[in-house]
Amino acid sequence: MTISTTIFEQPTGLVGKKLEGRVALVTGGTRGIGAAICRSLASQGASVAAGYSGNKDRAEQFIKEFERDFDGPGRATVHQGNVSKPEDCRRVVQEVLDQHGRIDILVNNAGITMDKMAMKMSIEDWNQVIAVNLSGSFYMAQPVLEHMVERGTGRIIFVSSVIGEIGAIGQANYAASKAGMLGLTKTLAKETAFILARAGRLEENGVGITVNTVTPGYVATEMLENVPEKVLDKIRSQIPVGRLCHPEEIARVVHFLAADASAYITGQVWGVNGGLDM
């Protein structure tokens, strides 16, 4: 008997109903990990609103591929905005509410790197990475939480990084921004539970509002395209499973945490790093 060992196929249609009727807003959602997350959520029945910063051609390509693979138009929209600008975040959230009627799931995935040794890092490089990765996560979460608290249900999932847990040479800004997301996750998880409890809206078997973080290891995306092969070989040698992560492996964890049945999981950090940090 031959057993298939390929587990990374992109979903191209409905494979389950865990998220049927749900609407998900995914920042940085038109490529890389974000696009894989959108496809995974859609494969479980969700409609998706994919945010992007400036690559309109890639956003249009994402929609074309999505509509080809997921039953035509209507289940996906794209929204341009800079997550480091709070006014852009509120505008995008309102666009999604206007076009989809609700937001059940927010995935804060948008992120950038500007690597340099700390002693040589410019203030601008520090501020920009913190602004996008950490402040942007807060700017998106705040208006979405207002909507979710009003409805009494929702899922927020931050895409942080193993670098926020273990650090990395040349990535002081990135590591700090991703580590900050862990504290933000736990605080928002406590605050949402507190607010629902105070309003008498915590139910024994309710969906509730949960806030969690996924911390990917080194993922085979565009972000690693300019890394020299010798450096990648060294990285692989440090990963117990001996390879880079595939975006679809992150996406599966996200859609698991997004499901109604994951209501008892909140304030948690889910490492998907091949054993790099354990």
C-alpha positions as CSV (number, residue, x, y, z in Angstrom):
1,M,0.0,0.0,0.0
2,T,1.3,3.5,-1.0
3,I,0.7,6.3,1.5
4,S,0.8,9.8,0.1
5,T,3.2,12.1,1.9
6,T,2.2,15.3,0.2
7,I,0.3,17.5,2.7
8,F,0.8,21.0,1.3
9,E,-1.8,21.2,-1.5
10,Q,-3.7,24.5,-1.6
11,P,-7.4,23.9,-1.2
12,T,-9.4,24.6,-4.3
13,G,-12.9,24.3,-3.1
14,L,-15.1,23.5,-0.1
15,V,-13.7,20.7,2.1
16,G,-15.6,21.4,5.3
17,K,-18.2,23.5,7.0
18,K,-16.5,24.7,10.2
19,L,-16.7,28.3,9.2
20,E,-19.9,28.3,7.1
21,G,-21.5,31.7,7.0
22,R,-18.5,33.4,8.7
23,V,-16.7,36.5,7.4
24,A,-12.9,36.8,7.9
25,L,-10.7,39.9,7.5
26,V,-7.1,38.9,6.8
27,T,-4.5,41.6,6.7
28,G,-1.6,41.0,4.3
29,G,-4.1,38.5,2.8
30,T,-3.3,38.5,-0.9
31,R,0.1,36.7,-0.9
32,G,2.3,34.4,1.2
33,I,0.9,33.2,4.5
34,G,-2.0,35.6,4.3
35,A,-3.2,34.2,1.0
36,A,-2.9,30.6,2.3
37,I,-4.9,31.6,5.3
38,C,-7.7,33.1,3.1
39,R,-7.8,29.9,1.1
40,S,-7.9,27.7,4.1
41,L,-10.7,29.7,5.7
42,A,-12.7,29.7,2.4
43,S,-12.2,25.9,2.2
44,Q,-14.2,25.7,5.5
45,G,-17.0,27.9,4.2
46,A,-15.9,31.4,5.2
47,S,-16.1,34.5,3.0
48,V,-12.9,36.5,3.1
49,A,-11.8,40.1,2.9
50,A,-8.1,40.3,2.1
51,G,-6.2,43.4,3.0
52,Y,-3.1,44.6,1.1
53,S,-0.8,47.6,1.3
54,G,0.0,48.6,-2.2
55,N,0.5,45.8,-4.8
56,K,-2.7,46.2,-6.7
57,D,-1.7,43.8,-9.4
58,R,-1.1,41.0,-6.9
59,A,-4.5,41.8,-5.2
60,E,-6.2,41.5,-8.6
61,Q,-4.4,38.2,-9.3
62,F,-5.5,36.9,-5.8
63,I,-9.1,37.7,-6.6
64,K,-8.9,36.0,-10.0
65,E,-7.4,32.9,-8.6
66,F,-9.8,32.8,-5.6
67,E,-12.9,33.1,-7.9
68,R,-11.5,30.4,-10.1
69,D,-11.1,28.0,-7.2
70,F,-14.0,29.0,-5.0
71,D,-17.2,29.1,-6.9
72,G,-17.0,32.5,-8.7
73,P,-17.5,36.1,-7.4
74,G,-19.0,37.1,-4.1
75,R,-17.0,35.2,-1.5
76,A,-13.8,37.4,-1.5
77,T,-13.1,41.1,-1.6
78,V,-9.8,43.0,-1.4
79,H,-9.1,46.2,0.6
80,Q,-6.2,48.5,0.2
81,G,-4.7,50.2,3.3
82,N,-1.7,50.8,5.4
83,V,-2.1,49.1,8.8
84,S,0.4,51.5,10.4
85,K,-2.3,54.3,9.9
86,P,-5.2,54.0,12.3
87,E,-7.5,55.9,10.0
88,D,-6.8,53.4,7.2
89,C,-7.6,50.5,9.6
90,R,-11.0,51.9,10.6
91,R,-11.8,52.7,7.0
92,V,-11.0,49.1,5.9
93,V,-13.0,47.6,8.8
94,Q,-16.0,49.8,7.8
95,E,-15.6,48.7,4.1
96,V,-15.7,45.1,5.1
97,L,-18.8,45.6,7.3
98,D,-20.5,47.5,4.4
99,Q,-19.7,44.8,1.9
100,H,-20.1,41.7,4.0
101,G,-22.4,42.8,6.8
102,R,-20.2,41.4,9.7
103,I,-16.7,40.4,10.7
104,D,-16.5,37.1,12.6
105,I,-12.8,36.5,12.3
106,L,-9.8,38.9,12.2
107,V,-6.4,37.6,11.3
108,N,-3.6,40.2,11.9
109,N,-1.0,38.8,9.5
110,A,0.5,41.9,7.8
111,G,4.2,42.3,8.6
112,I,7.5,43.7,7.3
113,T,11.2,43.2,8.1
114,M,14.0,45.8,7.9
115,D,17.0,43.8,9.2
116,K,20.2,45.3,10.6
117,M,22.4,44.9,13.7
118,A,20.9,46.9,16.6
119,M,23.9,49.3,16.8
120,K,23.5,50.2,13.2
121,M,19.8,50.2,12.9
122,S,18.2,53.6,12.1
123,I,15.5,55.1,14.2
124,E,13.3,55.1,11.0
125,D,13.8,51.3,10.5
126,W,12.9,50.6,14.2
127,N,9.8,52.8,14.1
128,Q,8.5,51.5,10.8
129,V,8.7,47.8,11.7
130,I,7.1,48.5,15.1
131,A,4.4,50.6,13.4
132,V,3.4,48.0,10.9
133,N,3.8,44.8,12.9
134,L,2.8,45.8,16.4
135,S,0.9,49.1,16.3
136,G,-0.9,47.9,13.1
137,S,-2.1,44.8,14.9
138,F,-3.6,47.0,17.6
139,Y,-5.1,49.5,15.1
140,M,-6.9,46.7,13.3
141,A,-8.0,44.9,16.5
142,Q,-9.6,47.9,18.2
143,P,-12.4,48.7,15.7
144,V,-13.0,45.0,15.1
145,L,-13.3,44.3,18.8
146,E,-16.0,47.0,19.1
147,H,-18.0,45.2,16.5
148,M,-17.4,41.7,18.1
149,V,-18.2,42.9,21.7
150,E,-21.4,44.4,20.4
151,R,-22.4,41.0,18.9
152,G,-20.9,38.9,21.7
153,T,-18.9,36.6,19.4
154,G,-15.7,36.7,17.4
155,R,-12.2,35.3,16.8
156,I,-9.0,37.3,16.6
157,I,-5.8,35.6,15.6
158,F,-2.4,37.3,15.5
159,V,0.3,35.9,13.2
160,S,3.5,36.6,15.3
161,S,6.8,34.8,14.8
162,V,9.2,32.4,16.5
163,I,11.6,35.3,16.4
164,G,9.5,37.1,18.9
165,E,10.1,34.2,21.3
166,I,13.8,33.4,20.7
167,G,15.3,36.5,19.1
168,A,17.6,36.7,16.1
169,I,20.7,38.5,15.1
170,G,20.0,41.6,13.0
171,Q,16.3,41.6,13.9
172,A,15.9,43.7,17.0
173,N,12.9,45.6,15.6
174,Y,11.2,42.6,14.2
175,A,11.7,40.5,17.3
176,A,10.4,43.3,19.5
177,S,7.4,43.8,17.4
178,K,6.5,40.1,17.3
179,A,7.1,39.7,21.0
180,G,4.8,42.6,21.7
181,M,2.0,40.8,19.9
182,L,2.2,38.0,22.5
183,G,1.4,40.5,25.3
184,L,-1.3,42.1,23.2
185,T,-2.9,38.8,22.6
186,K,-3.1,37.8,26.3
187,T,-4.3,41.3,27.3
188,L,-7.1,41.4,24.7
189,A,-8.1,37.8,25.6
190,K,-8.5,38.8,29.3
191,E,-10.3,42.1,28.4
192,T,-12.9,40.5,26.1
193,A,-13.7,37.8,28.6
194,F,-14.0,40.5,31.3
195,I,-16.3,42.6,29.2
196,L,-18.6,39.7,28.3
197,A,-18.7,38.5,31.9
198,R,-19.6,42.0,33.2
199,A,-22.4,42.2,30.6
200,G,-23.7,38.7,31.6
201,R,-22.9,37.4,28.1
202,L,-20.6,34.5,28.9
203,E,-22.6,31.3,28.1
204,E,-21.9,27.7,29.1
205,N,-21.8,26.5,25.5
206,G,-21.4,29.8,23.7
207,V,-19.1,30.8,20.9
208,G,-17.7,33.8,22.8
209,I,-14.8,35.9,21.8
210,T,-11.3,34.5,21.8
211,V,-7.9,36.0,21.0
212,N,-4.9,33.8,20.2
213,T,-1.5,34.0,18.4
214,V,0.2,31.7,16.0
215,T,4.0,31.9,15.9
216,P,5.4,30.5,12.6
217,G,9.0,29.5,12.2
218,Y,10.9,30.1,9.0
219,V,8.3,29.9,6.2
220,A,8.9,29.4,2.5
221,T,7.5,32.7,1.3
222,E,8.6,35.8,-0.6
223,M,10.1,37.1,2.7
224,L,12.9,34.5,2.4
225,E,13.5,34.9,-1.3
226,N,16.6,37.2,-0.9
227,V,18.2,35.1,1.8
228,P,21.4,33.4,0.5
229,E,21.1,29.6,0.1
230,K,24.0,29.1,2.5
231,V,22.1,30.9,5.2
232,L,18.9,28.9,4.5
233,D,21.0,25.7,4.8
234,K,22.2,26.8,8.2
235,I,18.6,27.7,9.2
236,R,17.4,24.2,8.1
237,S,20.1,22.6,10.1
238,Q,18.8,24.2,13.2
239,I,15.2,23.0,12.7
240,P,14.5,19.5,14.1
241,V,12.2,18.5,11.2
242,G,14.9,19.6,8.8
243,R,12.9,21.9,6.5
244,L,11.1,25.2,6.1
245,C,7.4,25.6,7.0
246,H,4.8,25.8,4.2
247,P,2.2,28.6,4.4
248,E,-0.6,26.0,4.4
249,E,0.7,24.6,7.7
250,I,0.2,28.0,9.3
251,A,-3.2,28.4,7.7
252,R,-4.6,25.1,9.1
253,V,-3.8,26.2,12.7
254,V,-5.5,29.6,12.0
255,H,-8.7,28.0,10.7
256,F,-8.8,25.6,13.7
257,L,-8.6,28.5,16.1
258,A,-11.2,30.4,14.1
259,A,-13.8,27.7,14.5
260,D,-16.8,28.0,16.8
261,A,-15.7,24.8,18.5
262,S,-12.4,26.4,19.6
263,A,-14.3,28.6,22.2
264,Y,-12.2,27.2,25.1
265,I,-8.9,28.3,23.6
266,T,-8.0,31.9,24.3
267,G,-4.9,33.9,25.2
268,Q,-2.7,31.1,23.8
269,V,0.5,31.1,21.7
270,W,0.6,28.3,19.1
271,G,4.0,27.6,17.8
272,V,4.3,26.2,14.3
273,N,8.1,26.0,13.9
274,G,9.2,22.5,13.2
275,G,10.6,22.2,16.7
276,L,12.9,25.2,16.4
277,D,11.6,26.5,19.8
278,M,10.4,23.9,22.3
